[in-house]
Amino acid sequence: MKFKYIWILIVFLSFAACNDHDYTIPDTSVDLEPGTADFSTYVSIGNSLTSGYTDGALFIAGQQNSFPNILSQKFSLVGGSDFTQPMTDDNIGGLLLGGNVIASPRLYFDGSGPAVLPGTPTTEVSNIQPGPYNNMGVPGARVTHLLANGYGNIAGIAQGLANPYFVRMASSPNASVLEDAMAMNPTFFTLWIGNNDVLGYAASGGDGSSDITDVGVFQFAYSKLVTTLTSGGAKGVILNLPDVTATPYFTTVPYNPLDPSNPDFGPMIPLLNATFAPLNQAFTFLGVQERSIVFSETEPSPIIIHDESIADISAQLFMVLQGAGLDPSTARLLSFQYGQCRPANKNDLITLRSATAIATLNMDNFQKLVSMGVPQDKAGQLSINGVTFPMEDKWVLLPSEQNEVEQALNSYNSIIKNEAQKAGLAFVDANAFMEQLSTQGLLSDGFELNSSLVKGGVFALDGVHLTARGYALISKYILEAVDQTYGSNFKEAGELPNIGDYPAFYPTTLK
């Protein structure tokens, strides 16, 4: 049972295209005015969404189409100066440290799903290009990281104390991101930070490898950022955080991807169901028949998953299976493997990265079973991810974990909005934008956009970051907020970006 990509990820030719819808053509005869804002020195501060990160990597074209760079081009029309970014060395993406790859090249669509672009990164972290820069977006940064001295010290990378993206751009090893941003003496800024404070937890299925930032810590750090950025009289825009669970990273892979029409899976269904029959009888006897594993021969079936939020009935299961006549070794093996599992359902979110793992051999479990004396053929049969071996916690965001994410995001967004109001800053509700994309879609410059992976036009192949078109769309919302708060007239003067000028994907030939 060696099969993968048993679900259809996307239809490549169906990505967002221009449709024949009417839309208002702005009046370009109106003179552009800055209002009360001073755009002479614009600084952007944030994480990967600010840096231009897309398709799972940072590379030249993505940086050129970052939303801060798009904004700077508009600000230059009303007194804005040059906008500098810590440019990478290629369009392959990824990073080297001492010649070793520490961040992979960008993704491309290989016909069945996202795949890593062939090639080797050329951007070497130790080749430091000290800033400060106007674009202080640091991929991977949390809100506290922007305040941390030494976050750009190359000696701290191995211990996780430093960020390689900031290392190559920090003005000095002991500088903080915020200090470098303030060294530019900004007159205007954008601040979009906080996604990573909950995204790491969500993207790893809440498996414990990444935590959610404490709300009190978030409050302190975010308030410090806003207070410092406005201390010299700068005006700016801050953006709240979209619901990360509504991104394609969590909505693309269905909970029931096991298709009986797949020639590698369908013929195995009768044998699988017969194999699970004794286990299902034990589940029924124990009153947990909802855990029964039955694969349909006519409809897509759910994967089986490990669920730490339900009772572990391994001990009871062992007794029932042994009492039913199974030999002790088999009963022990089955009870251990299936004592805390169930079929996935529509309330579970299956992560995008699970796509390459579903229905493939789980080598760790296979080797463990073999070491226990299980014959290799049987060990292999019991080690198929999502089919005979429950998908591990890292692949699935359970409802209880989704609730933790939602509570944190609500708290963070309340803090962000309050800080914007206290400081009199322009505010962009990126969360509402995400909700509209995921529930009904939206129309911009004649393009129908939604939150689908690639074909929706907004989200890149990594399922979390934006396409160039998506970053242009965010730029439009920011400029509209600037107009509303500071009295500028970018929209009225026809100076909002046209998203049709920006690509929905990058070709594989772009190196």
NORSUL-V210570 format. One line per field, one symbol per residue. psi: psi as a letter, one per 20 degrees, with the letter a starting at -180 (. if undefined). Layout:
BEGIN
psi=???
END
This chain:
BEGIN
psi=mnqrljqofqohjjrprprmqqqppqojipppqicjqojhnppppbbhhhhjpqkjrprghghhjqhhhgghhhhiiliqaqoqqmprirjhrrqqokippipqrrqrpjhiapqppqrpqiophimpnpbrrholpopiprhhhiioqjikohijghjjiqphhhgiiqhqhjqrggghghiimqiqrqonqigiihgggghjkkjiiprppphhgggggghggggghjhjjqrapqqapqohijrihiigpqiminpiipiiggiigggghhhighghhggghjkliiiqoppqihqpqqrqqpoiirpokgghhgggghhiiqqhgggggghghjilrrqqaiiqopqhiihihpkrpohghghggghijpqgghgghjkopigippprhiiporghhhhggggggggghggggghgghikqqppnhghggggghhirrppkjppqajqpgiiihpriiigrqrhhghhghhghghhhgghhjjrlgghjkjqqoiiiqqirpqhio.
END
